[in-house]
Amino acid sequence: MIPAAFQYHSPNSVADAIDLLNTHGADAKILAGGQSLIPMMKLRLADPQVIIDLGNISSMNYITKRDGGVAIGGMTTYEQIESSDAVPSLLSETASSVADVQVRNRGTIGGSLSHNDPAADLPAAIIALGGEITTSSKNAHRTIQAADFFVDLFTTDLGENEILSEVFIKSPAPSSGSAYLKFANKASHYAIVGVATLIETDSSGNCTSANIGVSGAGPSAFKAEDAEKVLVGSKLDESTIAEAAIQAGNGIEFNEDVHASAEYRAHLLKVYGTRAIRKAVSRIG
């Protein structure tokens, strides 16, 4: 199928894009990499009257070290993140697992996080890394913690007249290790369940910090806080890691679809939670 007719705008600045959003309101959709919106339009699952294409806003495409971390523009592609030495290894590892090379060359971090597909990879990594998401609107900016940004199925804290302009990630401590592992759909490579982990220990091997983000399991990516509590202050032996993985799904209504039942996703979270924590611990130091 082909999309229904729509107006097309290609602004050259964030300010112009926001003006267009304010003018057209709910009739408008932002186009970033187009890897989600265009297929939905072709299937008539989305029918925007106005498309605002951010592709010409070069000021939104960057990876810059600053303030003890790295700032990533909303229009930065998966491929740029995957190949960058400036971003944390957890994020580049996660970006490299997204779909295929064609998608990674077009898809953007801002588009992925704003769309909030429950099976997307990057939200889990951004949560585990404690990312801060900056939005831009008319004469205003907001900074939102990643764990608070992802609200529900295809729903975020992004306002109707806001654009996701930047993601900031503090550099992980040298005494930390990270990993992203997923059980992927064989065709799309979407995460049926994906687990991102960032673990820090002290000189005695006790866990001083644990951050775990999960994709695919529930309606939205989430922070596995109960699992983190099991790890912090503990020796990271096999029994502790296994217990943390069991607690990772507490309070989650697991997705159920043609790809996996809710029970199977719960099982996968335990398996991949264990593997991801174990792998992160093995990478410390």
C-alpha positions as CSV (number, residue, x, y, z in Angstrom):
1,M,0.0,0.0,0.0
2,I,1.0,3.6,-0.3
3,P,0.4,6.4,2.3
4,A,-2.5,8.7,2.2
5,A,-1.8,12.3,1.0
6,F,0.0,14.6,3.3
7,Q,1.7,18.0,3.5
8,Y,5.5,17.8,3.7
9,H,7.8,20.3,5.4
10,S,11.6,20.1,5.8
11,P,12.7,22.8,8.3
12,N,16.4,23.8,8.6
13,S,16.4,24.4,12.4
14,V,14.9,23.1,15.6
15,A,13.1,26.4,16.1
16,D,11.4,26.2,12.6
17,A,10.4,22.6,13.3
18,I,8.8,23.6,16.6
19,D,6.9,26.5,14.9
20,L,5.5,23.9,12.5
21,L,4.5,21.7,15.3
22,N,2.7,24.5,17.1
23,T,1.0,25.5,13.8
24,H,-0.3,22.1,12.9
25,G,-0.7,20.5,16.3
26,A,-2.1,17.0,16.4
27,D,-2.3,16.8,12.6
28,A,1.5,16.7,12.4
29,K,4.0,13.9,12.8
30,I,7.8,14.3,13.2
31,L,9.9,12.3,10.7
32,A,13.4,11.3,12.0
33,G,14.9,8.2,10.3
34,G,11.4,7.0,9.2
35,Q,12.1,3.4,10.0
36,S,8.9,3.1,12.0
37,L,6.6,5.9,10.8
38,I,6.9,5.2,7.0
39,P,5.9,1.5,7.3
40,M,3.0,2.5,9.6
41,M,1.8,5.1,7.0
42,K,2.0,2.5,4.2
43,L,-0.2,0.2,6.2
44,R,-2.5,3.1,7.0
45,L,-1.9,2.5,10.8
46,A,-0.8,6.1,10.9
47,D,-2.4,8.8,8.8
48,P,-0.8,12.2,9.6
49,Q,-2.0,15.2,7.7
50,V,1.4,16.9,8.0
51,I,5.0,15.5,8.0
52,I,7.8,17.5,9.5
53,D,11.1,16.0,8.4
54,L,14.1,16.7,10.7
55,G,16.6,15.3,8.2
56,N,17.9,18.8,7.2
57,I,18.6,19.9,10.7
58,S,22.3,19.2,10.9
59,S,22.6,20.7,14.4
60,M,20.7,17.7,15.7
61,N,23.3,15.2,14.5
62,Y,26.4,15.0,16.8
63,I,28.2,13.0,19.4
64,T,30.1,15.3,21.7
65,K,32.1,14.7,24.9
66,R,31.2,17.2,27.7
67,D,30.7,17.5,31.4
68,G,32.1,14.1,32.2
69,G,29.9,12.3,29.7
70,V,28.7,12.3,26.1
71,A,25.9,14.3,24.5
72,I,24.1,12.7,21.5
73,G,21.9,14.7,19.1
74,G,18.4,13.4,18.5
75,M,19.1,12.8,14.7
76,T,22.3,10.8,15.3
77,T,22.0,7.4,13.6
78,Y,22.4,3.9,15.0
79,E,25.4,3.4,12.8
80,Q,27.1,6.6,14.0
81,I,26.6,5.4,17.6
82,E,27.7,1.9,16.8
83,S,31.0,3.1,15.3
84,S,31.8,5.9,17.8
85,D,34.6,5.6,20.4
86,A,33.0,8.4,22.4
87,V,29.8,6.7,23.6
88,P,29.8,4.1,26.4
89,S,30.4,0.5,25.1
90,L,26.9,-0.6,26.3
91,L,25.3,1.9,23.9
92,S,27.5,1.1,20.9
93,E,26.9,-2.7,21.6
94,T,23.2,-2.2,21.8
95,A,23.1,-0.1,18.6
96,S,25.0,-2.7,16.7
97,S,22.3,-5.3,17.5
98,V,19.5,-3.2,15.9
99,A,17.9,-4.8,12.8
100,D,20.3,-4.7,9.8
101,V,22.8,-2.3,8.3
102,Q,20.2,-0.4,6.2
103,V,18.1,0.3,9.2
104,R,21.1,1.3,11.3
105,N,22.2,3.8,8.6
106,R,18.8,5.6,8.6
107,G,17.3,5.0,12.1
108,T,18.0,7.6,14.8
109,I,18.3,7.6,18.5
110,G,15.7,10.3,18.9
111,G,13.2,8.5,16.7
112,S,13.7,5.2,18.5
113,L,13.2,6.7,22.0
114,S,10.3,8.9,21.0
115,H,8.5,6.1,19.3
116,N,9.0,3.8,22.3
117,D,8.3,0.5,20.6
118,P,8.2,-2.0,23.4
119,A,10.6,-4.3,21.5
120,A,13.1,-1.6,20.6
121,D,16.7,-2.0,21.9
122,L,18.0,1.4,22.7
123,P,15.5,2.3,25.5
124,A,16.8,-0.5,27.7
125,A,20.4,0.7,27.2
126,I,19.5,4.3,27.9
127,I,17.7,3.3,31.1
128,A,20.7,1.2,32.3
129,L,23.1,4.0,31.5
130,G,21.0,6.5,33.5
131,G,20.5,8.7,30.5
132,E,19.0,12.2,30.6
133,I,16.7,13.1,27.7
134,T,16.4,16.8,26.7
135,T,13.3,18.0,24.9
136,S,12.9,21.3,23.0
137,S,9.7,23.3,22.6
138,K,8.8,27.0,22.1
139,N,11.4,29.0,24.1
140,A,11.8,26.1,26.6
141,H,13.8,22.9,27.3
142,R,13.1,20.0,29.6
143,T,15.4,17.3,31.0
144,I,13.8,14.0,31.8
145,Q,15.5,11.0,33.4
146,A,15.3,7.9,31.1
147,A,13.6,5.8,33.7
148,D,10.7,8.4,33.8
149,F,10.6,9.0,30.0
150,F,9.1,5.7,28.9
151,V,5.5,5.7,30.1
152,D,3.5,2.9,28.4
153,L,3.0,1.2,25.0
154,F,4.2,3.7,22.3
155,T,3.8,6.4,25.0
156,T,6.5,8.7,26.5
157,D,6.6,11.8,28.6
158,L,7.3,13.8,25.4
159,G,4.8,16.7,25.0
160,E,2.7,17.2,21.8
161,N,4.7,20.3,20.9
162,E,8.2,19.0,22.0
163,I,11.0,17.5,20.0
164,L,13.6,15.1,21.5
165,S,16.7,17.1,20.9
166,E,19.5,15.4,22.9
167,V,20.5,12.4,25.1
168,F,23.2,12.9,27.7
169,I,25.0,10.0,29.3
170,K,27.5,10.2,32.1
171,S,30.7,8.2,31.5
172,P,30.5,4.8,33.4
173,A,33.0,4.3,36.2
174,P,36.2,2.5,35.4
175,S,35.2,-0.2,37.9
176,S,32.1,-1.1,36.0
177,G,31.1,-3.6,33.3
178,S,28.1,-3.7,31.0
179,A,26.3,-5.9,28.5
180,Y,23.2,-6.0,26.3
181,L,21.8,-9.4,25.4
182,K,18.5,-10.2,23.8
183,F,16.3,-13.0,22.5
184,A,15.6,-11.6,19.0
185,N,12.9,-12.2,16.5
186,K,14.6,-14.0,13.6
187,A,13.1,-11.8,10.9
188,S,13.1,-8.3,12.4
189,H,15.7,-8.6,15.1
190,Y,13.4,-6.8,17.5
191,A,13.9,-7.9,21.1
192,I,11.3,-10.4,22.3
193,V,13.2,-9.8,25.5
194,G,16.3,-7.7,25.8
195,V,18.3,-6.9,29.0
196,A,20.9,-4.1,29.4
197,T,23.1,-4.1,32.5
198,L,25.6,-1.8,34.0
199,I,27.3,-3.1,37.2
200,E,29.9,-1.5,39.4
201,T,31.9,-3.1,42.2
202,D,34.4,-2.0,44.8
203,S,37.9,-3.4,45.3
204,S,36.5,-6.3,47.4
205,G,34.1,-7.4,44.6
206,N,31.0,-6.2,46.3
207,C,28.4,-4.6,44.0
208,T,28.2,-0.8,44.7
209,S,25.8,0.1,41.8
210,A,23.5,-1.9,39.5
211,N,21.4,-0.5,36.7
212,I,19.2,-2.8,34.6
213,G,17.0,-1.8,31.7
214,V,14.6,-4.3,30.0
215,S,13.0,-4.2,26.6
216,G,10.4,-6.5,24.9
217,A,9.0,-8.0,28.1
218,G,6.3,-5.5,28.9
219,P,4.3,-2.7,27.3
220,S,7.3,-0.4,27.6
221,A,11.0,-0.5,28.4
222,F,11.5,-0.4,32.2
223,K,14.1,-0.2,35.0
224,A,14.3,-3.5,36.9
225,E,14.6,-1.9,40.3
226,D,13.9,-5.0,42.4
227,A,16.7,-6.9,40.6
228,E,19.1,-4.0,41.2
229,K,18.3,-4.0,44.9
230,V,19.2,-7.7,45.1
231,L,22.7,-7.0,43.6
232,V,23.7,-3.8,45.4
233,G,25.8,-4.6,48.5
234,S,26.2,-8.2,47.6
235,K,28.9,-10.5,46.4
236,L,28.1,-11.2,42.8
237,D,28.0,-15.0,42.9
238,E,25.8,-17.2,40.8
239,S,23.0,-17.5,43.4
240,T,22.8,-13.7,43.8
241,I,22.8,-13.1,40.1
242,A,20.1,-15.8,39.6
243,E,17.9,-14.2,42.4
244,A,18.3,-10.8,40.8
245,A,17.1,-12.2,37.4
246,I,14.1,-13.8,39.1
247,Q,13.1,-10.4,40.7
248,A,13.6,-8.5,37.4
249,G,10.0,-9.1,36.3
250,N,8.3,-8.1,39.5
251,G,5.1,-6.1,38.9
252,I,5.3,-6.3,35.1
253,E,2.4,-7.3,32.9
254,F,4.2,-9.4,30.3
255,N,3.4,-8.9,26.7
256,E,1.7,-11.8,24.9
257,D,1.5,-12.0,21.1
258,V,2.2,-14.3,18.1
259,H,6.0,-14.2,18.9
260,A,5.8,-15.4,22.6
261,S,3.4,-16.0,25.4
262,A,3.5,-14.0,28.6
263,E,4.9,-17.1,30.4
264,Y,7.6,-17.5,27.9
265,R,8.7,-13.9,28.1
266,A,8.9,-14.2,31.9
267,H,11.1,-17.2,31.4
268,L,13.3,-15.4,28.9
269,L,13.7,-12.5,31.3
270,K,15.1,-14.8,33.9
271,V,17.5,-16.5,31.4
272,Y,18.7,-13.3,29.7
273,G,18.8,-11.3,32.9
274,T,21.2,-13.9,34.4
275,R,23.3,-14.0,31.3
276,A,23.5,-10.2,30.9
277,I,24.4,-9.6,34.6
278,R,27.0,-12.4,34.4
279,K,28.5,-10.9,31.3
280,A,28.6,-7.4,32.7
281,V,30.4,-8.7,35.8
282,S,32.9,-10.6,33.7
283,R,33.8,-7.3,31.9
284,I,34.6,-5.3,35.1
285,G,38.2,-4.2,35.0
